[in-house]
């Protein structure tokens, strides 16, 4: 019983770390995801989707090298950091 509980706890913690943001950083790439669980190092977001993920706890964007075509002005918070 205890072993089952420990395995369940380990699995739960692993899924939290795999799908969570890294210390307030949202990762972006030119071909990033535009929905769902995106913005992590393993699953970066598109630039447009990334801007919807910004909040007081996640306000640093790390952009991968590449071309980001923009067809309209971007709306961003004033205290946003882009790297």
C-alpha positions in Angstrom: 0.0 0.0 0.0 2.8 2.4 1.0 4.7 1.6 -2.2 1.6 2.3 -4.3 1.2 5.7 -2.6 4.8 6.6 -3.2 4.6 5.6 -6.8 1.5 7.7 -7.2 3.2 10.7 -5.6 6.3 10.3 -7.7 4.2 10.2 -10.9 2.2 13.2 -9.8 5.3 15.3 -9.1 6.9 14.3 -12.4 3.9 15.5 -14.4 3.9 18.8 -12.6 7.6 19.4 -13.4 7.3 18.3 -17.0 4.4 20.6 -17.9 5.1 23.6 -15.6 6.7 26.9 -16.6 10.3 27.4 -15.5 10.4 30.1 -12.9 8.1 32.5 -14.7 9.7 32.0 -18.1 7.6 31.4 -21.2 9.5 29.7 -24.1 8.7 30.7 -27.7 9.8 29.4 -31.1 8.8 30.4 -34.6 6.9 27.1 -35.0 5.6 26.9 -31.4 2.3 25.6 -30.3 -0.7 27.9 -30.5 -2.9 26.1 -27.8 -2.9 23.8 -24.9 0.1 23.2 -22.6 2.7 25.3 -24.3 5.4 27.7 -23.3 7.8 25.2 -21.7 11.3 24.4 -22.9 10.0 21.0 -24.2 6.9 22.5 -25.8 7.5 26.2 -26.7 4.6 28.5 -27.7 4.1 30.6 -30.7 4.7 34.3 -30.2 0.9 35.2 -30.4 -0.1 32.4 -28.0 2.8 33.3 -25.7 1.4 36.8 -25.2 -1.9 35.2 -23.9 0.1 33.2 -21.3 1.7 36.3 -19.8 0.5 37.0 -16.2 2.1 38.4 -13.0 3.8 35.0 -12.3 5.0 34.5 -15.9 6.4 37.7 -17.4 9.7 36.7 -19.0 9.8 35.5 -22.6 12.7 33.5 -24.1 12.6 33.5 -27.8 14.4 30.9 -29.9 16.4 32.1 -32.9 14.3 32.4 -36.0 11.9 34.5 -38.1 8.7 35.6 -36.5 6.4 37.1 -39.1 4.1 39.7 -37.6 1.0 40.9 -39.5 -0.4 43.2 -36.8 0.9 45.2 -33.8 1.6 43.2 -30.7 -0.1 44.1 -27.4 2.3 43.6 -24.5 2.4 44.4 -20.8 4.8 47.2 -19.7 6.8 45.0 -17.3 7.5 42.2 -19.7 11.0 41.0 -20.3 12.0 39.5 -23.7 15.2 37.6 -24.1 
